[in-house]
């Protein structure tokens, strides 16, 4: 299983924690993702185009080299309850404005790749 969402960073605002920023990505099909950005791990600016990839298999070493950020985590609660996808990479949160079909208690890898 692999999902991709590509879009433009339309907002980047300061978070409440030092080094944290909150980014909003919008895709051409109306999808939105609001997510934490930890400045020491990834730098994103408004107007940048990025691709978010979610997979249930660990990316190969070669694939990992092509990503700007990659981590693993879990669905926070059932998508059927919220109608959205709330995904946590050990505290780094991603909120998708729609269901992605992920399952509870299953490890997923989320990777971000900036478009060139």
MMTF fields as JSON, N, C-alpha, C and O atoms, coordinates in Angstrom:
{
  "mmtfVersion": "1.0.0",
  "mmtfProducer": "UNKNOWN",
  "numBonds": 463,
  "numAtoms": 464,
  "numGroups": 116,
  "numChains": 1,
  "numModels": 1,
  "chainsPerModel": [1],
  "groupsPerChain": [116],
  "chainIdList": ["A"],
  "bondAtomList": [4, 2, 8, 6, 12, 10, 16, 14, 20, 18, 24, 22, 28, 26, 32, 30, 36, 34, 40, 38, 44, 42, 48, 46, 52, 50, 56, 54, 60, 58, 64, 62, 68, 66, 72, 70, 76, 74, 80, 78, 84, 82, 88, 86, 92, 90, 96, 94, 100, 98, 104, 102, 108, 106, 112, 110, 116, 114, 120, 118, 124, 122, 128, 126, 132, 130, 136, 134, 140, 138, 144, 142, 148, 146, 152, 150, 156, 154, 160, 158, 164, 162, 168, 166, 172, 170, 176, 174, 180, 178, 184, 182, 188, 186, 192, 190, 196, 194, 200, 198, 204, 202, 208, 206, 212, 210, 216, 214, 220, 218, 224, 222, 228, 226, 232, 230, 236, 234, 240, 238, 244, 242, 248, 246, 252, 250, 256, 254, 260, 258, 264, 262, 268, 266, 272, 270, 276, 274, 280, 278, 284, 282, 288, 286, 292, 290, 296, 294, 300, 298, 304, 302, 308, 306, 312, 310, 316, 314, 320, 318, 324, 322, 328, 326, 332, 330, 336, 334, 340, 338, 344, 342, 348, 346, 352, 350, 356, 354, 360, 358, 364, 362, 368, 366, 372, 370, 376, 374, 380, 378, 384, 382, 388, 386, 392, 390, 396, 394, 400, 398, 404, 402, 408, 406, 412, 410, 416, 414, 420, 418, 424, 422, 428, 426, 432, 430, 436, 434, 440, 438, 444, 442, 448, 446, 452, 450, 456, 454, 460, 458],
  "bondOrderList": [1, 1, 1, 1, 1, 1, 1, 1, 1, 1, 1, 1, 1, 1, 1, 1, 1, 1, 1, 1, 1, 1, 1, 1, 1, 1, 1, 1, 1, 1, 1, 1, 1, 1, 1, 1, 1, 1, 1, 1, 1, 1, 1, 1, 1, 1, 1, 1, 1, 1, 1, 1, 1, 1, 1, 1, 1, 1, 1, 1, 1, 1, 1, 1, 1, 1, 1, 1, 1, 1, 1, 1, 1, 1, 1, 1, 1, 1, 1, 1, 1, 1, 1, 1, 1, 1, 1, 1, 1, 1, 1, 1, 1, 1, 1, 1, 1, 1, 1, 1, 1, 1, 1, 1, 1, 1, 1, 1, 1, 1, 1, 1, 1, 1, 1],
  "groupList": [{"groupName": "UNK", "atomNameList": ["N", "CA", "C", "O"], "elementList": ["N", "C", "C", "O"], "formalChargeList": [0, 0, 0, 0], "bondAtomList": [1, 0, 2, 1, 3, 2], "bondOrderList": [1, 1, 2], "singleLetterCode": "X", "chemCompType": "L-PEPTIDE LINKING"}],
  "groupTypeList": [0, 0, 0, 0, 0, 0, 0, 0, 0, 0, 0, 0, 0, 0, 0, 0, 0, 0, 0, 0, 0, 0, 0, 0, 0, 0, 0, 0, 0, 0, 0, 0, 0, 0, 0, 0, 0, 0, 0, 0, 0, 0, 0, 0, 0, 0, 0, 0, 0, 0, 0, 0, 0, 0, 0, 0, 0, 0, 0, 0, 0, 0, 0, 0, 0, 0, 0, 0, 0, 0, 0, 0, 0, 0, 0, 0, 0, 0, 0, 0, 0, 0, 0, 0, 0, 0, 0, 0, 0, 0, 0, 0, 0, 0, 0, 0, 0, 0, 0, 0, 0, 0, 0, 0, 0, 0, 0, 0, 0, 0, 0, 0, 0, 0, 0, 0],
  "groupIdList": [1, 2, 3, 4, 5, 6, 7, 8, 9, 10, 11, 12, 13, 14, 15, 16, 17, 18, 19, 20, 21, 22, 23, 24, 25, 26, 27, 28, 29, 30, 31, 32, 33, 34, 35, 36, 37, 38, 39, 40, 41, 42, 43, 44, 45, 46, 47, 48, 49, 50, 51, 52, 53, 54, 55, 56, 57, 58, 59, 60, 61, 62, 63, 64, 65, 66, 67, 68, 69, 70, 71, 72, 73, 74, 75, 76, 77, 78, 79, 80, 81, 82, 83, 84, 85, 86, 87, 88, 89, 90, 91, 92, 93, 94, 95, 96, 97, 98, 99, 100, 101, 102, 103, 104, 105, 106, 107, 108, 109, 110, 111, 112, 113, 114, 115, 116],
  "secStructList": [7, 3, 3, 3, 3, 3, 3, 3, 3, 3, 3, 3, 3, 3, 7, 1, 1, 6, 6, 3, 3, 3, 3, 3, 3, 3, 3, 6, 6, 1, 7, 3, 3, 3, 3, 3, 3, 3, 6, 6, 6, 7, 7, 7, 7, 6, 6, 7, 3, 3, 3, 3, 3, 3, 3, 1, 1, 7, 7, 7, 2, 2, 2, 2, 2, 2, 7, 1, 3, 3, 3, 3, 3, 3, 3, 1, 1, 7, 2, 2, 2, 2, 1, 1, 3, 3, 3, 3, 3, 6, 6, 3, 3, 3, 3, 3, 1, 1, 7, 7, 7, 7, 7, 6, 6, 7, 7, 3, 3, 3, 3, 3, 3, 3, 7, 7],
  "xCoordList": [0.827, 0.0, 0.88, 1.798, 0.602, 1.323, 0.366, -0.357, 0.368, -0.444, 0.485, 1.519, 0.114, 0.874, -0.056, -1.165, 0.401, -0.311, 0.724, 1.707, 0.497, 1.429, 0.714, -0.44, 1.395, 0.76, 1.726, 2.942, 1.158, 1.931, 1.732, 0.623, 2.803, 2.733, 2.123, 2.723, 0.925, 0.222, 0.339, 0.055, 0.756, 0.964, 2.07, 2.21, 2.854, 3.807, 3.775, 4.155, 3.318, 3.177, 3.974, 4.22, 4.378, 5.099, 4.206, 3.005, 4.795, 4.077, 4.326, 4.965, 3.822, 3.982, 5.307, 5.756, 5.933, 7.203, 8.364, 8.228, 9.49, 10.683, 11.081, 11.194, 11.293, 11.703, 10.557, 10.782, 9.335, 8.167, 7.466, 7.305, 7.056, 6.224, 5.045, 5.132, 3.954, 2.762, 2.593, 2.463, 2.596, 2.48, 1.14, 0.57, 0.647, -0.566, -0.22, 0.299, -0.521, -0.283, -1.64, -2.552, -1.771, -3.015, -2.679, -1.784, -3.413, -3.212, -4.221, -5.204, -3.974, -4.849, -6.25, -7.194, -6.398, -7.716, -8.493, -9.51, -8.02, -8.728, -8.298, -8.813, -7.373, -6.869, -6.032, -5.302, -6.148, -5.346, -4.713, -5.293, -3.514, -2.8, -2.23, -1.554, -2.498, -1.897, -0.956, -1.355, 0.302, 1.263, 2.361, 2.662, 2.947, 4.074, 5.332, 5.566, 6.126, 7.447, 8.438, 8.349, 9.366, 10.421, 11.63, 12.219, 11.99, 13.009, 14.331, 15.015, 14.705, 15.966, 15.884, 16.916, 14.668, 14.491, 14.166, 14.579, 13.424, 12.952, 12.652, 12.021, 13.096, 12.813, 11.833, 12.111, 10.691, 9.691, 9.292, 9.19, 9.068, 8.633, 7.361, 7.092, 6.594, 5.389, 5.757, 6.754, 4.94, 5.161, 5.923, 5.931, 6.565, 7.287, 6.3, 5.224, 6.682, 5.887, 6.528, 7.743, 5.693, 6.193, 5.269, 4.106, 5.825, 5.071, 5.136, 6.209, 3.977, 3.902, 3.573, 2.598, 4.394, 4.208, 3.96, 4.717, 2.908, 2.618, 2.61, 1.935, 3.371, 3.465, 3.516, 3.928, 3.101, 3.173, 4.451, 4.646, 5.317, 6.602, 7.736, 7.679, 8.758, 9.902, 10.551, 10.846, 10.776, 11.427, 12.842, 13.514, 13.271, 14.618, 15.649, 15.323, 16.874, 17.947, 18.092, 18.332, 17.947, 18.046, 16.912, 17.137, 15.691, 14.541, 14.713, 14.389, 15.22, 15.407, 16.317, 16.132, 17.288, 18.206, 17.516, 17.988, 16.397, 15.704, 14.702, 14.185, 14.424, 13.454, 14.15, 15.296, 13.441, 13.953, 13.641, 14.31, 12.632, 12.247, 11.516, 10.767, 11.736, 11.013, 10.937, 11.915, 9.777, 9.589, 8.472, 7.776, 8.297, 7.192, 6.294, 6.731, 5.027, 4.069, 2.773, 2.707, 1.738, 0.472, -0.704, -0.593, -1.824, -3.091, -3.483, -3.378, -3.927, -4.241, -5.59, -5.706, -6.608, -7.916, -8.598, -8.196, -9.626, -10.303, -10.786, -11.379, -10.524, -10.985, -12.507, -13.092, -13.154, -14.615, -15.228, -16.349, -14.513, -15.02, -14.91, -15.859, -13.761, -13.511, -13.829, -14.081, -13.82, -13.981, -12.718, -12.699, -11.664, -10.371, -9.3, -9.588, -8.073, -6.95, -6.03, -5.504, -5.839, -4.895, -3.792, -4.023, -2.591, -1.453, -0.343, -0.054, 0.275, 1.335, 2.632, 2.672, 3.692, 5.04, 5.718, 6.552, 5.36, 5.927, 5.812, 6.765, 4.623, 4.353, 4.324, 3.772, 4.9, 4.803, 3.485, 3.347, 2.522, 1.171, 0.928, 1.431, 0.143, -0.321, -1.829, -2.334, -2.565, -4.017, -4.426, -4.269, -4.951, -5.442, -6.938, -7.62, -7.466, -8.878, -9.818, -10.989, -9.311, -10.15, -9.604, -8.492, -10.388, -9.957, -8.941, -9.092, -7.902, -6.899, -6.974, -6.265, -7.82, -7.955, -6.899, -6.601, -6.327, -5.322, -5.99, -7.147, -5.254, -5.785, -5.11, -3.929, -5.88, -5.334, -4.312, -4.387, -3.369, -2.359, -1.503, -0.983, -1.356, -0.491, 0.556, 0.223, 1.81, 2.9, 2.907, 2.823, 3.011, 3.127, 4.359, 4.784, 4.914, 6.032, 5.509, 4.785, 5.874, 5.485, 6.767, 7.628, 6.881, 8.08, 7.666, 6.607, 8.526, 8.301, 9.446, 10.617, 9.078, 10.059, 9.727, 8.63, 10.683, 10.472, 10.602, 11.473, 9.736, 9.811, 10.913, 11.141, 11.581, 12.665, 12.228, 13.011],
  "yCoordList": [-1.17, 0.0, 1.246, 1.362, 2.169, 3.433, 4.534, 4.393, 5.628, 6.799, 7.983, 8.111, 8.839, 10.054, 11.249, 11.181, 12.338, 13.604, 14.662, 14.832, 15.368, 16.406, 17.738, 17.839, 18.76, 20.063, 21.162, 20.973, 22.316, 23.514, 23.875, 23.789, 24.275, 24.776, 26.175, 27.089, 26.337, 27.615, 28.455, 29.653, 27.833, 28.557, 27.887, 26.664, 28.687, 28.195, 29.195, 30.354, 28.735, 29.609, 29.062, 27.858, 29.944, 29.468, 28.571, 28.813, 27.544, 26.698, 27.208, 28.242, 26.485, 26.896, 26.444, 27.001, 25.442, 24.929, 25.526, 25.848, 25.672, 26.194, 25.25, 24.042, 25.803, 25.002, 24.345, 23.65, 24.557, 23.957, 24.998, 26.153, 24.565, 25.386, 24.521, 23.294, 25.166, 24.469, 24.835, 26.009, 23.817, 24.044, 23.536, 22.593, 24.173, 23.706, 23.506, 24.402, 22.31, 21.953, 21.784, 21.183, 22.307, 22.159, 21.539, 22.004, 20.474, 19.823, 20.363, 21.002, 20.105, 20.622, 20.015, 20.603, 18.832, 18.191, 18.58, 17.961, 19.607, 20.089, 19.439, 19.786, 18.512, 17.896, 18.881, 19.696, 18.796, 19.636, 18.788, 17.815, 19.184, 18.549, 19.655, 20.554, 19.596, 20.502, 19.64, 18.599, 20.077, 19.214, 20.006, 21.148, 19.346, 19.914, 19.842, 18.868, 20.881, 20.891, 21.205, 22.255, 20.31, 20.534, 21.058, 20.339, 22.307, 22.989, 22.237, 22.316, 21.511, 20.761, 19.551, 19.014, 19.117, 17.947, 18.308, 17.608, 19.403, 19.763, 21.253, 21.797, 21.902, 23.312, 23.435, 22.967, 24.06, 24.296, 25.759, 26.381, 26.3, 27.681, 27.752, 26.883, 28.796, 29.041, 29.09, 29.705, 28.433, 28.426, 27.209, 26.934, 26.476, 25.272, 24.176, 24.061, 23.379, 22.213, 20.98, 20.795, 20.143, 18.924, 17.751, 17.92, 16.577, 15.338, 14.605, 14.463, 14.139, 13.309, 11.896, 11.668, 10.955, 9.544, 8.76, 8.882, 7.959, 7.076, 5.651, 5.339, 4.789, 3.399, 2.492, 2.917, 1.258, 0.323, -0.51, -1.38, -0.249, -0.943, 0.065, 1.18, -0.343, 0.542, 0.844, -0.072, 2.138, 2.492, 1.908, 1.748, 1.601, 1.077, 2.152, 3.338, 1.736, 2.69, 3.719, 4.898, 3.27, 4.179, 5.199, 6.387, 4.739, 5.65, 6.653, 7.83, 6.192, 7.083, 8.262, 9.363, 8.034, 9.1, 10.2, 11.337, 9.866, 10.852, 11.698, 12.688, 11.318, 12.048, 13.093, 12.913, 14.186, 15.219, 14.9, 15.399, 14.076, 13.64, 12.315, 12.1, 11.428, 10.161, 9.672, 9.751, 9.17, 8.624, 7.608, 7.452, 6.907, 5.952, 6.283, 6.859, 5.905, 6.198, 5.456, 4.487, 5.935, 5.228, 6.19, 7.379, 5.653, 6.366, 6.634, 5.732, 7.837, 8.202, 7.642, 7.109, 7.755, 7.183, 6.804, 7.243, 5.992, 5.488, 6.624, 7.594, 6.487, 7.486, 7.515, 8.534, 6.404, 6.356, 7.26, 7.739, 7.498, 8.364, 9.833, 10.597, 10.232, 11.648, 12.064, 13.24, 11.101, 11.444, 12.045, 12.452, 12.1, 12.63, 11.632, 10.635, 11.901, 11.061, 11.869, 12.905, 11.394, 12.005, 10.981, 9.888, 11.357, 10.443, 11.02, 12.214, 10.188, 10.644, 9.905, 8.674, 10.67, 10.129, 10.411, 11.311, 9.646, 9.798, 11.234, 11.793, 11.829, 13.173, 14.246, 15.322, 13.989, 14.927, 14.596, 13.522, 15.513, 15.223, 15.695, 16.733, 14.902, 15.206, 15.047, 13.982, 16.086, 16.032, 16.192, 17.266, 15.116, 15.116, 15.388, 14.862, 16.193, 16.577, 15.516, 15.797, 14.304, 13.216, 11.875, 11.792, 10.851, 9.499, 9.013, 9.249, 8.33, 7.756, 6.233, 5.601, 5.643, 4.186, 3.481, 2.311, 4.185, 3.578, 2.787, 3.03, 1.848, 0.979, 1.284, 1.627, 1.153, 1.329, 0.236, -0.862, 0.542, -0.413, -1.01, -2.117, -0.296, -0.74, 0.353, 1.537, -0.046, 0.912, 1.356, 0.539, 2.677, 3.259, 4.161, 4.692, 4.321, 5.224, 6.432, 6.287, 7.624, 8.855, 9.575, 9.832, 9.895, 10.56, 11.824, 11.881, 12.834, 14.105, 14.349, 14.194, 14.738, 15.022, 16.385, 16.591, 17.311, 18.608, 18.458, 17.736, 19.141, 19.126, 20.08, 21.121, 19.706, 20.562, 21.339, 22.109],
  "zCoordList": [0.0, 0.0, 0.0, 0.812, -0.902, -0.933, -1.362, -2.348, -0.616, -0.931, -1.165, -0.509, -2.098, -2.37, -2.39, -2.92, -1.813, -1.876, -2.207, -1.486, -3.296, -3.712, -3.688, -4.105, -3.201, -3.155, -2.785, -2.771, -2.485, -2.168, -0.711, -0.183, -0.071, 1.298, 1.223, 0.657, 1.799, 1.7, 2.968, 2.949, 4.065, 5.322, 6.11, 6.083, 6.809, 7.804, 8.952, 8.789, 10.117, 11.273, 12.45, 12.531, 13.361, 14.544, 15.398, 15.518, 15.984, 16.938, 18.343, 18.535, 19.314, 20.711, 21.31, 22.311, 20.71, 21.214, 20.439, 19.258, 21.09, 20.424, 19.292, 19.497, 18.099, 16.953, 16.201, 15.21, 16.662, 16.008, 15.148, 15.542, 13.975, 13.101, 12.666, 12.662, 12.303, 11.823, 10.349, 10.0, 9.493, 8.05, 7.546, 8.094, 6.496, 5.818, 4.354, 3.689, 3.87, 2.474, 1.792, 2.36, 0.592, -0.17, -1.516, -2.222, -1.867, -3.161, -4.167, -3.791, -5.431, -6.492, -6.441, -6.968, -5.806, -5.727, -4.475, -4.159, -3.754, -2.569, -1.272, -0.209, -1.334, -0.114, 0.684, 0.12, 1.999, 2.88, 3.968, 4.447, 4.341, 5.436, 6.304, 5.804, 7.591, 8.558, 9.385, 9.907, 9.506, 10.183, 10.879, 10.533, 11.879, 12.613, 11.763, 11.047, 11.855, 11.233, 12.349, 12.985, 12.582, 13.562, 12.79, 11.983, 13.042, 12.232, 12.15, 11.129, 13.194, 13.164, 12.231, 11.829, 11.884, 11.022, 9.575, 8.65, 9.38, 8.044, 7.989, 8.895, 6.949, 6.734, 5.577, 4.473, 5.824, 4.785, 4.795, 5.853, 3.616, 3.479, 2.645, 1.816, 2.882, 2.1, 0.622, 0.242, -0.213, -1.655, -2.147, -3.347, -1.246, -1.678, -2.056, -1.47, -3.036, -3.44, -2.831, -2.897, -2.239, -1.615, -1.923, -2.289, -1.762, -1.912, -0.577, 0.009, -0.098, 1.105, 0.657, -0.059, 1.086, 0.727, 2.005, 2.968, 2.021, 3.149, 2.624, 1.642, 3.292, 2.876, 4.102, 5.182, 3.93, 5.046, 5.015, 5.864, 4.047, 3.969, 4.146, 3.628, 4.882, 5.089, 3.743, 2.976, 3.45, 2.187, 2.116, 3.135, 0.917, 0.717, 1.061, 1.117, 1.287, 1.58, 0.456, 0.715, -0.782, -1.935, -1.91, -2.145, -1.627, -1.564, -0.429, -0.586, 0.715, 1.864, 1.521, 2.04, 0.66, 0.266, -0.538, -0.568, -1.192, -2.023, -1.226, -1.744, 0.023, 0.845, 1.71, 2.121, 1.98, 2.871, 4.331, 5.237, 4.555, 5.902, 5.774, 4.822, 6.737, 6.756, 8.199, 8.942, 8.586, 9.923, 9.906, 8.902, 11.035, 11.097, 12.273, 13.268, 12.139, 13.188, 12.963, 12.206, 13.643, 13.69, 13.56, 13.86, 13.109, 13.095, 14.546, 15.377, 14.872, 16.249, 16.688, 17.792, 15.841, 16.14, 14.835, 13.758, 14.946, 13.763, 12.865, 13.334, 11.582, 10.606, 10.538, 10.17, 10.888, 10.858, 11.913, 11.742, 12.992, 14.057, 13.654, 13.835, 13.11, 12.827, 11.394, 11.131, 10.46, 9.05, 8.46, 7.299, 9.261, 8.855, 9.258, 9.919, 8.862, 9.253, 10.15, 9.742, 11.37, 12.304, 12.514, 13.033, 12.101, 12.061, 12.939, 12.864, 13.764, 14.654, 14.385, 14.383, 14.157, 14.057, 15.396, 15.498, 16.413, 17.752, 18.246, 18.788, 18.05, 18.545, 17.477, 17.709, 16.32, 15.203, 14.499, 13.913, 14.556, 14.079, 12.65, 12.22, 11.93, 10.583, 10.582, 10.938, 10.187, 10.113, 8.65, 8.068, 8.062, 6.68, 6.732, 7.611, 5.819, 5.868, 5.296, 5.041, 5.094, 4.584, 5.062, 5.583, 4.879, 5.221, 4.194, 2.995, 4.68, 3.787, 3.745, 2.962, 4.574, 4.583, 5.418, 5.18, 6.401, 7.26, 8.382, 8.725, 8.939, 9.99, 11.321, 11.371, 12.395, 13.735, 14.034, 13.483, 14.899, 15.373, 14.262, 14.405, 13.177, 12.086, 11.861, 11.807, 11.73, 11.519, 10.054, 9.137, 9.863, 8.532, 8.5, 9.526, 7.322, 7.103, 6.346, 5.36, 6.804, 6.137, 5.754, 6.597, 4.479, 3.971, 3.229, 2.604, 3.312, 2.63, 1.677, 2.023, 0.456, -0.57, -1.179, -1.698, -1.11, -1.735, -3.244, -3.729, -3.983, -5.441, -5.882, -5.267, -6.943, -7.447, -8.659, -9.214]
}
